[in-house]
Amino acid sequence: MEDNKASEDQKKDPFWKRKKDAEEEEKKAKSWLREWVDAIVFAFIAAAILRSLLFGSYKIPTGSMEKDLLIGDFLIVSNVTYGPRTPMAICVPFTDACIPGVKLPWFRIPGYRDVERNDIFVFNVPWEVKPISQKTNYIKRAVGVAGDTLELRDKILYVNGDREEYHEGVQRFYTIHLRDRVRLSDAKMESIGAGTIGGGNSYVRQTRDANTYIVNMTADVAKQVQSWPEVDSLSYFMFGEDEVVYQYQRSYGSFSQAFKNHDHFTPIVVPFEGQEVELTTQNWYIYKDLIERYEHNDVKINGETFVINGVETNKYTIKQNYYFAMGDNRDSSEDSRFWGFVPKDHVIGKAVIVWMSLDGMVPRFNRIFHVID
């Protein structure tokens, strides 16, 4: 009875009442904060899952795909097109921070189609020595898919015997010879849509001959330039078929060691699952990375004979499909011509839309929600 009476007295005490009100407010605040934290954590996890399984956002850092994709473009990439990969490592979502040395068993959830020729796709660059998902993301055009026969003749790609499909944004270096006492300016080339040389601010490169320039152009721009009265001649800038470019041969990976330069190579078949290839000392560098690094075999060479996983044989059966990737800015792109094929397990997704684009800090409004061909 005394306790109850004391309790009644406390309720009449204004200080006690304020204390109870403060405790109630604190409970409400904690409840509100917990709800928001739970919502943020859920949203964070859901976004990480969506980014991994459905789509990703990527920014174009270099000019290797100009004029089709520009530096500063932000892309939406569909992972479901080719099938999303389950996590390969334990990583902090939305970062490149992963637990070193930890690899998870993974598989690819079926997509609704495979990589098709001329898709612009994102993949983990093969030549880096890291777990697959932690390799740098590259974006290029799949100019050749598994089973295609590719050849570079005088700088031009042929696919299954036919000249590659025309793409409006593809650029190459051209050599322009001008008539005497005429100068070709950066400003003039920029005004008609020529591309920069080496990703800087220069649109022309003058050679030792004062009347000869190297310019990066699309085929349409080249036709326009060729009609100028001050132009004496215009042709592709290229290395000779037998000219050895040692810088090219020392590219990442082994593929480039099979050829003399990146403007010419003899017909090769893009490897496909189940294909049996006959290995020789002449074609070994085409397949070396594929067999040793991407398909994890131990290979030793005794003269003209190969020993694969302890078995003497000159034949090898390919275990997965591969793709041949090239940048649309052909002479400013290190791609499959340099480091070889893209394995299927390195494929991330298909580029579908530019959702935002910045030229420095200035928006390119004409490229917002630009659909990628």
VOMIPA-82080 format. One record per residue (C-alpha): residue number from 1; residue in three letters; x, y, z. Coordinates in steps of 0.001 Angstrom, whole numbers, plus 500000, padded with zeros to 6 digits. Last residue first. Layout:
N
[NUM,"ALA",[X,Y,Z]],
...
end
This chain:
373
[373,"ASP",[523974,500128,419057]],
[372,"ILE",[524050,501927,422421]],
[371,"VAL",[520853,503854,423287]],
[370,"HIS",[521521,507455,424362]],
[369,"PHE",[519673,508148,427612]],
[368,"ILE",[521621,511412,428023]],
[367,"ARG",[523900,511838,425003]],
[366,"ASN",[522472,515101,423636]],
[365,"PHE",[522677,516661,427113]],
[364,"ARG",[526458,516391,427224]],
[363,"PRO",[526876,517605,430799]],
[362,"VAL",[529838,519886,431630]],
[361,"MET",[532164,518744,434428]],
[360,"GLY",[534832,517308,432148]],
[359,"ASP",[532661,516493,429154]],
[358,"LEU",[530069,514568,431138]],
[357,"SER",[527628,511916,429949]],
[356,"MET",[524598,510362,431635]],
[355,"TRP",[522353,507333,431111]],
[354,"VAL",[524330,505925,428174]],
[353,"ILE",[522409,502745,427328]],
[352,"VAL",[522772,499032,426579]],
[351,"ALA",[526309,497791,427243]],
[350,"LYS",[526160,493990,427384]],
[349,"GLY",[527442,492068,430382]],
[348,"ILE",[530253,490618,432492]],
[347,"VAL",[532311,488270,430275]],
[346,"HIS",[535459,486824,431934]],
[345,"ASP",[534026,483251,432095]],
[344,"LYS",[533526,483416,428322]],
[343,"PRO",[537251,483851,427744]],
[342,"VAL",[538366,487011,425890]],
[341,"PHE",[540954,486198,423209]],
[340,"GLY",[544361,487737,422599]],
[339,"TRP",[546581,490320,424263]],
[338,"PHE",[547550,492734,421464]],
[337,"ARG",[545034,492229,418642]],
[336,"SER",[542540,491406,421399]],
[335,"ASP",[542610,495024,422582]],
[334,"GLU",[544925,497958,423105]],
[333,"SER",[542947,500800,421553]],
[332,"SER",[544084,504103,420081]],
[331,"ASP",[544645,502929,416502]],
[330,"ARG",[541228,501270,416226]],
[329,"ASN",[539030,503825,417943]],
[328,"ASP",[536194,501291,417646]],
[327,"GLY",[537974,499125,420206]],
[326,"MET",[538449,495449,419403]],
[325,"ALA",[537365,492237,421127]],
[324,"PHE",[537780,488658,419904]],
[323,"TYR",[535608,486200,421821]],
[322,"TYR",[536111,482792,423455]],
[321,"ASN",[533978,479732,424150]],
[320,"GLN",[534974,477145,426751]],
[319,"LYS",[537017,473958,427247]],
[318,"ILE",[539180,473875,424082]],
[317,"THR",[540502,470412,423208]],
[316,"TYR",[544307,470170,422821]],
[315,"LYS",[546408,468231,420368]],
[314,"ASN",[550205,467994,420114]],
[313,"THR",[550451,465325,422786]],
[312,"GLU",[552847,463969,425415]],
[311,"VAL",[550894,463618,428655]],
[310,"GLY",[552301,465080,431900]],
[309,"ASN",[549633,467752,432243]],
[308,"ILE",[550240,468778,428630]],
[307,"VAL",[553587,467728,427140]],
[306,"PHE",[554097,469354,423751]],
[305,"THR",[556377,468099,420988]],
[304,"GLU",[558296,470146,418402]],
[303,"GLY",[561391,470461,420595]],
[302,"ASN",[560240,469386,424042]],
[301,"ILE",[557649,471920,425194]],
[300,"LYS",[556110,471832,428670]],
[299,"VAL",[552517,472695,429522]],
[298,"ASP",[550678,472644,432861]],
[297,"ASN",[546994,473362,432330]],
[296,"HIS",[544749,475951,433971]],
[295,"GLU",[542096,476741,431321]],
[294,"TYR",[542551,480522,431406]],
[293,"ARG",[546244,480537,432314]],
[292,"GLU",[547994,477638,430561]],
[291,"ILE",[545723,476763,427639]],
[290,"LEU",[544349,480218,426790]],
[289,"ASP",[547573,482035,427606]],
[288,"LYS",[549553,479800,425215]],
[287,"TYR",[546979,479560,422408]],
[286,"ILE",[548172,482183,419919]],
[285,"TYR",[551731,481848,421269]],
[284,"TRP",[551807,478179,420264]],
[283,"ASN",[550945,478808,416597]],
[282,"GLN",[554438,478439,415104]],
[281,"THR",[555789,475945,417676]],
[280,"THR",[552862,473753,416702]],
[279,"LEU",[549655,472805,418469]],
[278,"GLU",[546797,471014,416758]],
[277,"VAL",[543504,472427,417968]],
[276,"GLU",[540453,470409,418911]],
[275,"GLN",[537361,472595,419291]],
[274,"GLY",[534987,471374,422013]],
[273,"GLU",[534188,474857,423320]],
[272,"PHE",[535155,477497,420786]],
[271,"PRO",[538384,479255,419843]],
[270,"VAL",[538242,482264,417462]],
[269,"VAL",[539733,480800,414290]],
[268,"ILE",[542812,482545,412913]],
[267,"PRO",[543548,483846,409410]],
[266,"THR",[546900,485639,408992]],
[265,"PHE",[547618,488858,410816]],
[264,"HIS",[548208,492423,409712]],
[263,"ASP",[547938,495899,411243]],
[262,"HIS",[548876,494804,414777]],
[261,"ASN",[552520,494009,414063]],
[260,"LYS",[554840,491038,413583]],
[259,"PHE",[552590,488241,414810]],
[258,"ALA",[552700,485219,417172]],
[257,"GLN",[554315,487274,419953]],
[256,"SER",[551115,489359,420063]],
[255,"PHE",[549202,486515,421724]],
[254,"SER",[551526,486073,424721]],
[253,"GLY",[550054,488329,427367]],
[252,"TYR",[550577,492064,427802]],
[251,"SER",[552306,493600,424797]],
[250,"ARG",[555947,492898,423990]],
[249,"GLN",[555208,492061,420357]],
[248,"TYR",[553594,495466,419918]],
[247,"GLN",[556635,497335,421226]],
[246,"TYR",[558779,495171,418968]],
[245,"VAL",[556987,496284,415820]],
[244,"VAL",[558359,494003,413082]],
[243,"GLU",[557618,495201,409557]],
[242,"ASP",[556765,492272,407281]],
[241,"GLU",[553228,493428,406450]],
[240,"GLY",[554274,497074,406407]],
[239,"PHE",[552965,499239,409232]],
[238,"MET",[549902,501381,408637]],
[237,"PHE",[548599,504892,408079]],
[236,"TYR",[545630,504407,405784]],
[235,"SER",[545631,506592,402694]],
[234,"LEU",[545062,510195,401572]],
[233,"SER",[546564,512071,398635]],
[232,"ASP",[547178,515630,397350]],
[231,"VAL",[544865,517395,399779]],
[230,"GLU",[544697,521209,399284]],
[229,"PRO",[541600,520933,397067]],
[228,"TRP",[539589,519172,399796]],
[227,"SER",[537724,516112,398510]],
[226,"GLN",[539905,513667,400476]],
[225,"VAL",[538928,515451,403684]],
[224,"GLN",[535233,514692,403170]],
[223,"LYS",[535901,511055,402378]],
[222,"ALA",[538100,510809,405483]],
[221,"VAL",[535291,512239,407636]],
[220,"ASP",[532949,509488,406453]],
[219,"ALA",[535563,506749,407010]],
[218,"THR",[536090,507909,410596]],
[217,"MET",[539211,509878,411326]],
[216,"ASN",[542495,510015,413281]],
[215,"VAL",[545006,512189,411411]],
[214,"ILE",[548662,511676,410470]],
[213,"TYR",[550185,514560,408528]],
[212,"THR",[552492,515046,405542]],
[211,"ASN",[553435,518415,404006]],
[210,"ALA",[556301,519209,406379]],
[209,"ASP",[557807,515760,405837]],
[208,"ARG",[559230,514789,409195]],
[207,"THR",[555696,513904,410221]],
[206,"GLN",[553001,516204,411584]],
[205,"ARG",[550468,514764,413983]],
[204,"VAL",[546946,516100,413780]],
[203,"TYR",[544016,516331,416188]],
[202,"SER",[545985,517229,419311]],
[201,"ASN",[544176,517731,422624]],
[200,"GLY",[545176,514418,424172]],
[199,"GLY",[543725,510920,423673]],
[198,"GLY",[546679,509683,421616]],
[197,"ILE",[545733,511647,418521]],
[196,"THR",[542319,513281,418814]],
[195,"GLY",[539429,512300,416601]],
[194,"ALA",[538261,514157,413498]],
[193,"GLY",[534793,515715,413667]],
[192,"ILE",[534789,518370,410939]],
[191,"SER",[535651,521298,413232]],
[190,"GLU",[538318,519293,415062]],
[189,"MET",[540242,518861,411826]],
[188,"LYS",[540186,522612,411132]],
[187,"ALA",[541177,523515,414665]],
[186,"ASP",[544074,521064,414745]],
[185,"SER",[545537,522770,411670]],
[184,"LEU",[546767,521414,408321]],
[183,"ARG",[549310,523730,406681]],
[182,"VAL",[549645,524414,402968]],
[181,"ARG",[552846,525590,401269]],
[180,"ASP",[553030,522639,398861]],
[179,"ARG",[550089,520259,398382]],
[178,"LEU",[549089,518100,401284]],
[177,"HIS",[549788,514423,401944]],
[176,"ILE",[547395,512918,404496]],
[175,"THR",[548184,509647,406272]],
[174,"TYR",[545154,508138,407969]],
[173,"PHE",[544787,506729,411480]],
[172,"ARG",[541579,504795,412048]],
[171,"GLN",[538133,505555,413469]],
[170,"VAL",[534968,503459,413828]],
[169,"GLY",[531934,505609,414675]],
[168,"GLU",[529743,504826,411661]],
[167,"HIS",[530118,501073,411937]],
[166,"TYR",[530458,499051,408706]],
[165,"GLU",[530378,495270,409083]],
[164,"GLU",[533734,493557,408743]],
[163,"ARG",[535041,492707,405270]],
[162,"ASP",[534010,489173,404397]],
[161,"GLY",[536155,486014,404493]],
[160,"ASN",[534685,484638,407719]],
[159,"VAL",[535313,488012,409347]],
[158,"TYR",[537780,490349,407629]],
[157,"LEU",[539388,493192,409579]],
[156,"ILE",[541065,496033,407700]],
[155,"LYS",[544566,497207,408644]],
[154,"ASP",[546170,495975,405403]],
[153,"ARG",[544537,492571,405739]],
[152,"LEU",[543614,491521,409270]],
[151,"GLU",[542053,488055,409370]],
[150,"LEU",[539352,486447,411467]],
[149,"THR",[537639,483058,411227]],
[148,"ASP",[534586,482888,413487]],
[147,"GLY",[534068,479773,415646]],
[146,"ALA",[533467,481584,418947]],
[145,"VAL",[532657,485233,418328]],
[144,"GLY",[534520,487935,416405]],
[143,"VAL",[534141,491725,416375]],
[142,"ALA",[532986,491763,419995]],
[141,"ARG",[533190,495529,420500]],
[140,"LYS",[535089,496795,423527]],
[139,"ILE",[534602,497631,427207]],
[138,"TYR",[537175,496718,429831]],
[137,"ASN",[536706,496074,433560]],
[136,"THR",[539953,495589,435489]],
[135,"LYS",[540469,492199,437132]],
[134,"GLN",[538873,491519,440531]],
[133,"SER",[536117,489283,439133]],
[132,"ILE",[538659,486972,437495]],
[131,"PRO",[541015,486485,440454]],
[130,"LYS",[544221,488362,439629]],
[129,"VAL",[547106,488104,437148]],
[128,"GLU",[545867,490616,434568]],
[127,"TRP",[545874,489357,430973]],
[126,"PRO",[542164,488563,430693]],
[125,"VAL",[540561,492027,430991]],
[124,"ASN",[537330,491486,432907]],
[123,"PHE",[534468,492027,430481]],
[122,"VAL",[532016,494649,429269]],
[121,"PHE",[530278,494308,425897]],
[120,"ILE",[529547,496211,422720]],
[119,"ASP",[527907,493540,420572]],
[118,"ASN",[529385,493343,417074]],
[117,"ARG",[529100,489529,416811]],
[116,"GLU",[526764,488107,419395]],
[115,"VAL",[527530,487294,423022]],
[114,"ASP",[525161,484537,424134]],
[113,"ARG",[521408,484850,424643]],
[112,"TYR",[518646,484876,427266]],
[111,"GLY",[520982,484520,430199]],
[110,"PRO",[521591,481362,432209]],
[109,"ILE",[522960,481952,435743]],
[108,"ARG",[526731,481652,435525]],
[107,"PHE",[528423,479592,438215]],
[106,"TRP",[530578,480187,441257]],
[105,"PRO",[532667,478443,443871]],
[104,"LEU",[534122,481247,445993]],
[103,"LYS",[537729,482353,445934]],
[102,"VAL",[539460,483864,448981]],
[101,"GLY",[543124,484762,448370]],
[100,"PRO",[542780,488384,449405]],
[99,"ILE",[539434,489450,450948]],
[98,"CYS",[538012,491949,448468]],
[97,"ALA",[538047,495741,448146]],
[96,"ASP",[537098,496746,444599]],
[95,"THR",[534088,498698,445857]],
[94,"PHE",[530320,498801,445281]],
[93,"PRO",[529744,495973,447797]],
[92,"VAL",[532753,495043,449975]],
[91,"CYS",[534102,491801,448533]],
[90,"ILE",[534021,488085,449212]],
[89,"ALA",[535009,486459,445928]],
[88,"MET",[533480,484857,442813]],
[87,"PRO",[529935,486089,443392]],
[86,"THR",[527336,484486,441066]],
[85,"ARG",[527816,485387,437424]],
[84,"PRO",[524962,487027,435538]],
[83,"GLY",[523679,485554,432251]],
[82,"TYR",[524514,486859,428766]],
[81,"THR",[521677,489382,428672]],
[80,"VAL",[521114,489334,432446]],
[79,"ASN",[524209,491402,433206]],
[78,"SER",[522869,494433,431331]],
[77,"VAL",[525296,497348,431422]],
[76,"ILE",[524036,500879,432118]],
[75,"LEU",[526673,503324,431016]],
[74,"PHE",[528139,506624,432191]],
[73,"ASP",[529918,508459,429365]],
[72,"GLY",[532844,510607,430531]],
[71,"ILE",[535246,509621,427752]],
[70,"LEU",[533052,508958,424730]],
[69,"LEU",[531361,505871,423309]],
[68,"ASP",[530661,505481,419581]],
[67,"LYS",[533336,507944,418439]],
[66,"GLU",[535313,506780,420325]],
[65,"MET",[535640,503288,421833]],
[64,"SER",[539315,503468,422928]],
[63,"GLY",[538908,507037,424251]],
[62,"THR",[539523,506234,427901]],
[61,"PRO",[537685,506323,431266]],
[60,"ILE",[534151,505270,430205]],
[59,"LYS",[532091,505054,433411]],
[58,"TYR",[530248,501896,434430]],
[57,"SER",[526851,501150,435971]],
[56,"GLY",[525777,497571,436540]],
[55,"PHE",[522743,495454,435773]],
[54,"LEU",[520764,492401,436863]],
[53,"LEU",[522739,489976,439024]],
[52,"SER",[525590,491878,440634]],
[51,"ARG",[524101,495363,440562]],
[50,"LEU",[520716,494027,441668]],
[49,"ILE",[522344,492117,444534]],
[48,"ALA",[524347,495167,445633]],
[47,"ALA",[521244,497355,445380]],
[46,"ALA",[519261,494900,447548]],
[45,"ILE",[522048,494800,450148]],
[44,"PHE",[522252,498603,450322]],
[43,"ALA",[518461,498970,450376]],
[42,"PHE",[518200,496466,453231]],
[41,"VAL",[520972,498219,455178]],
[40,"ILE",[519302,501597,454609]],
[39,"ALA",[515882,500290,455696]],
[38,"ASP",[517289,498640,458831]],
[37,"VAL",[519158,501841,459719]],
[36,"TRP",[515974,503864,459177]],
[35,"GLU",[513886,501553,461342]],
[34,"ARG",[516552,501544,464056]],
[33,"LEU",[516636,505342,464074]],
[32,"TRP",[512838,505564,464451]],
[31,"SER",[512858,503011,467303]],
[30,"LYS",[515712,504803,469027]],
[29,"ALA",[513906,508119,468687]],
[28,"LYS",[510657,506645,470026]],
[27,"LYS",[512458,505159,473007]],
[26,"GLU",[514200,508483,473681]],
[25,"GLU",[510859,510305,473537]],
[24,"GLU",[509393,507870,476084]],
[23,"GLU",[512370,508337,478415]],
[22,"ALA",[512049,512118,478147]],
[21,"ASP",[508348,511927,479026]],
[20,"LYS",[509178,509777,482068]],
[19,"LYS",[511766,512303,483245]],
[18,"ARG",[509365,515208,482747]],
[17,"LYS",[506769,513416,484876]],
[16,"TRP",[509267,512731,487685]],
[15,"PHE",[510201,516403,487751]],
[14,"PRO",[506525,517461,487837]],
[13,"ASP",[505806,515235,490916]],
[12,"LYS",[502166,514155,490840]],
[11,"LYS",[503116,510822,489388]],
[10,"GLN",[505626,510396,492153]],
[9,"ASP",[502891,510774,494771]],
[8,"GLU",[500879,508031,493117]],
[7,"SER",[503923,505788,493164]],
[6,"ALA",[504484,506553,496844]],
[5,"LYS",[500872,505539,497495]],
[4,"ASN",[501405,502329,495630]],
[3,"ASP",[504565,501624,497566]],
[2,"GLU",[502817,502376,500869]],
[1,"MET",[500000,500000,500000]],
end
